[in-house]
Amino acid sequence: MAQLSLGSSPIYKAESARSTIFHPKLKFLEVEQTQLGFWNSSKSNMALRLQASTEGVALVQETTETTPKLIKSTNDSSHSFTEMKNRFLSFKKHKYLENLERYQELAQAQAPKFLVISCADSRVCPSYILGFQPGEAFVVRNVANLVPPFENGPCETNAALEFSVTALEVENILVTGHSCCGGIRALMSMEDEENSSSFIKNWVVVGKAAKSTTKATASNLSFDQQCKHCEKESINNSLLNLLTYPWVEERVAKGLLSLHGGYYNFVDCTYEKWTLDYQKSNPKQETGGYAIKNREFWS
């Protein structure tokens, strides 16, 4: 069994734990012996813990609401955390315990098929919008969903990129942007050679090639329309930047990895998806240089 590690968390890529669980009311649990010694040594303790967990959840008041209450602004932060606690206990009862076998497998290993690079905007959680379930997507979020080129040096985004590609061996990378992006608006508002101590401006300048292309091709449009154009252009710029990482380009060239763009318009709830055409794209070109294929529009 091949073992990789990130910090102290092992990742097993070859085998995964398999459990048979009988729980009409979670009163009887039987875990079959597996290749992972963990299960054999802790089977009785696991049953006791799950029984205790179930009894604890039973104390939570049942609710018929399908949509959680919004956490409202208040001077009392304890109110927000009370709502958060209720959401967690509801998750445990209705998601975790009802899909126990899956969550026990995930406790031992992850093998996601996607790396998703998304904006940090609170309105565009990719797991919520695109329905990713636990274990399906390795997600990194930053302002304006940008991917810096390899030569920019290390940051949290390319650290996540390296781990997901070289250790987890994801098969797809999705860079997903969105409408009304404040990060892109900040980029479009900057002077070309502006020096600033702002962390935001020093980050969004990563997308300057997308800004240049937008100014060259959409100068006749209003500023709002230029920002919308740049929101999509910056996604393609990030897809090209992904190819500047040797271990990304190597896997793309071998057909082991595909690069995709996505754009969520939350004004009318539509989503565009496309794939970078590697054979026709040129990451060394200063502006543009990309070709796309398999464009879809979901509405």
C-alpha positions in Angstrom: 0.0 0.0 0.0 1.5 3.4 -1.0 1.4 6.0 1.7 1.8 9.7 1.2 1.5 12.3 3.8 0.6 16.0 4.3 1.7 16.9 7.8 0.5 14.1 10.0 -2.4 12.9 7.9 -1.7 9.7 5.9 -3.2 9.3 2.4 -3.7 5.8 1.1 -4.2 5.7 -2.6 -4.2 1.9 -3.4 -6.6 0.3 -0.9 -9.5 1.8 1.0 -11.3 0.6 4.1 -14.5 -1.3 3.5 -17.1 -1.7 6.2 -20.5 -3.5 6.3 -22.8 -1.6 8.6 -26.3 -2.6 9.7 -28.0 0.2 11.4 -31.8 0.4 11.0 -31.8 2.5 14.1 -28.0 2.4 14.7 -28.4 -0.1 17.6 -26.4 -2.8 16.0 -23.1 -2.3 14.2 -20.8 -4.9 12.7 -17.6 -3.9 11.1 -15.9 -6.5 8.9 -12.1 -7.0 9.3 -10.2 -5.1 6.5 -6.7 -4.7 5.3 -6.3 -1.7 7.6 -5.2 -2.8 11.0 -7.0 0.2 12.5 -10.4 -1.4 12.1 -9.4 -4.7 13.6 -7.9 -3.1 16.7 -10.6 -0.6 17.4 -13.8 -2.3 16.3 -15.3 -2.5 19.8 -14.3 1.0 20.7 -15.8 2.3 17.4 -19.2 0.6 18.2 -19.3 2.2 21.6 -18.4 5.7 20.2 -21.1 5.4 17.5 -23.7 4.3 20.1 -22.8 7.2 22.3 -22.9 9.6 19.3 -26.4 8.3 18.3 -27.8 8.8 21.8 -26.4 12.3 21.9 -27.9 13.2 18.5 -31.3 11.9 19.7 -31.3 14.6 22.3 -31.4 17.3 19.6 -34.8 18.6 18.8 -36.1 17.3 15.5 -36.7 19.9 12.8 -38.7 19.8 9.6 -36.8 22.7 8.0 -35.0 22.0 4.8 -33.2 25.3 4.7 -31.2 26.4 7.8 -31.9 29.8 9.3 -29.6 32.5 8.1 -27.0 33.7 10.6 -28.1 37.3 11.2 -25.9 40.2 12.3 -26.0 40.6 16.1 -24.0 42.0 18.9 -24.2 38.6 20.6 -21.9 36.2 18.8 -23.2 33.3 20.9 -26.4 33.4 18.9 -24.5 32.8 15.6 -22.6 29.9 17.1 -25.9 28.4 18.5 -27.2 28.3 15.0 -23.9 26.9 13.8 -24.1 24.2 16.5 -27.6 23.2 15.4 -26.5 22.9 11.8 -23.6 20.7 12.8 -25.8 18.4 14.9 -28.3 18.2 12.0 -25.4 17.3 9.6 -24.2 14.6 12.0 -27.7 13.1 12.3 -29.0 13.3 8.8 -25.8 13.1 6.7 -22.9 11.5 8.7 -24.8 8.8 10.6 -27.0 8.0 7.6 -24.0 7.6 5.4 -21.7 6.1 8.0 -19.8 3.6 5.8 -18.8 6.4 3.4 -17.6 8.7 6.1 -15.6 5.9 7.7 -13.8 5.3 4.4 -13.1 9.0 4.1 -11.6 8.9 7.6 -8.8 6.7 6.3 -8.1 8.1 2.8 -9.2 10.7 0.3 -9.1 10.3 -3.5 -10.8 13.3 -5.0 -11.2 13.5 -8.8 -11.3 17.3 -8.8 -9.2 20.3 -7.7 -11.5 23.3 -7.6 -10.0 26.8 -7.5 -12.8 29.2 -6.5 -13.3 32.7 -5.2 -13.5 33.4 -1.5 -16.7 35.3 -2.0 -19.3 34.2 0.5 -22.0 33.9 -2.2 -20.2 31.3 -4.4 -19.4 28.2 -2.3 -18.5 25.6 -5.0 -19.6 22.6 -3.0 -23.0 24.2 -2.4 -23.5 25.3 -6.0 -22.1 22.3 -7.8 -23.1 19.7 -5.3 -19.7 18.3 -4.5 -19.9 15.7 -1.7 -17.2 15.1 0.9 -14.2 13.4 -0.7 -15.1 14.5 -4.3 -13.2 17.7 -4.6 -10.0 19.2 -3.1 -10.9 22.9 -2.9 -8.8 26.1 -2.6 -10.4 29.5 -2.5 -8.8 32.9 -2.9 -9.7 36.4 -3.9 -10.9 36.4 -7.6 -10.0 32.6 -8.1 -6.6 33.4 -9.5 -3.7 31.1 -10.2 -0.3 32.8 -10.2 2.3 31.5 -12.7 5.1 29.2 -11.5 7.7 31.9 -11.6 5.9 33.9 -8.9 7.0 31.6 -6.3 5.2 29.7 -3.4 1.8 30.7 -2.1 -1.1 28.8 -0.5 -2.8 28.4 -3.9 0.1 26.6 -5.6 0.8 24.6 -2.5 -2.7 23.2 -2.8 -2.1 22.8 -6.5 1.1 20.8 -6.0 -0.4 18.5 -3.4 -3.6 17.8 -5.3 -1.7 17.0 -8.6 1.4 15.2 -7.4 0.0 13.4 -4.3 -3.7 13.0 -4.8 -3.4 12.8 -8.6 -6.6 14.6 -9.4 -7.9 14.1 -12.9 -9.6 17.5 -13.3 -8.8 21.1 -12.3 -11.8 23.5 -12.4 -11.1 27.2 -12.1 -14.5 28.7 -11.4 -15.3 32.4 -11.4 -18.5 34.4 -10.8 -20.4 37.5 -11.6 -20.0 40.8 -9.7 -16.5 39.8 -8.5 -15.0 42.5 -6.2 -11.5 41.2 -6.8 -11.7 41.6 -10.6 -13.3 45.0 -10.1 -10.3 46.0 -8.0 -8.0 44.8 -10.7 -9.8 46.7 -13.4 -9.7 49.9 -11.2 -5.9 49.8 -10.7 -3.6 52.1 -12.6 -1.2 50.1 -14.9 2.0 50.8 -12.9 0.4 51.4 -9.6 2.6 50.7 -6.5 0.5 49.9 -3.5 0.9 48.5 0.0 -2.6 46.9 -0.3 -2.5 43.1 0.1 -5.6 43.0 -2.2 -4.0 45.0 -5.0 -0.7 43.1 -4.8 -2.7 39.9 -5.1 -5.1 40.7 -8.0 -2.2 42.0 -10.1 -1.7 38.3 -10.9 -4.6 38.8 -13.4 -3.0 41.8 -15.2 -2.8 39.8 -18.5 -6.5 39.4 -18.4 -7.0 43.1 -17.7 -4.7 43.9 -20.7 -6.7 41.7 -23.0 -10.0 43.1 -21.8 -8.8 46.7 -22.3 -7.7 45.8 -25.8 -10.8 44.0 -26.9 -13.6 45.5 -24.9 -12.6 49.2 -24.6 -15.9 50.3 -26.2 -18.0 48.7 -23.4 -19.0 50.3 -20.1 -16.8 49.7 -17.1 -19.3 47.2 -15.6 -19.3 45.2 -18.9 -15.5 45.3 -19.0 -15.4 43.9 -15.5 -17.7 41.1 -16.6 -15.5 40.4 -19.6 -12.5 40.3 -17.4 -14.1 37.9 -15.0 -14.1 35.3 -17.7 -10.8 36.3 -19.3 -9.1 35.9 -15.9 -10.3 32.3 -15.7 -8.6 31.5 -19.0 -5.5 33.3 -17.9 -5.4 31.1 -14.8 -5.8 28.0 -17.0 -2.8 29.1 -19.0 -0.9 29.8 -15.8 -1.6 26.3 -14.6 0.5 25.0 -17.6 3.6 26.9 -16.3 3.8 24.3 -13.6 6.0 21.4 -14.9 4.1 18.7 -13.1 0.8 20.1 -14.3 1.8 20.3 -18.0 3.4 16.9 -17.9 0.1 15.2 -16.7 -2.0 17.3 -19.1 0.3 16.3 -22.0 -0.1 12.6 -21.1 -3.9 12.9 -21.0 -4.0 12.3 -17.2 -5.2 15.7 -16.3 -7.8 18.1 -17.8 -8.1 21.8 -17.2 -11.6 23.4 -17.1 -13.1 26.8 -16.6 -16.4 27.6 -15.1 -18.4 30.8 -14.6 -21.3 31.2 -12.1 -23.7 34.1 -12.7 -25.6 34.4 -9.5 -27.8 37.2 -10.8 -29.7 34.8 -13.0 -28.3 31.5 -11.6 -26.7 30.2 -14.8 -23.4 28.4 -15.2 -20.9 28.2 -18.1 -18.4 25.4 -18.3 -15.6 24.8 -20.8 -12.3 22.9 -21.2 -8.9 24.2 -22.2 -7.7 22.8 -25.5 -4.1 22.0 -24.6 -3.0 21.2 -28.1 -4.0 24.7 -29.4 -3.0 26.8 -26.4 0.2 28.7 -25.8 1.0 29.6 -22.2 4.1 31.6 -23.3 2.1 34.1 -25.2 1.7 37.3 -23.2 -2.0 37.9 -23.8 -4.6 35.4 -25.0 -2.9 32.3 -26.2 -5.6 29.9 -25.1 -8.1 27.8 -27.0 -11.2 26.3 -25.5 -13.5 23.4 -26.3 -16.6 21.5 -25.0 -18.3 24.7 -23.9 -21.6 24.2 -22.1 -24.3 26.5 -20.7 -26.4 25.3 -17.8 -29.6 27.3 -17.1 
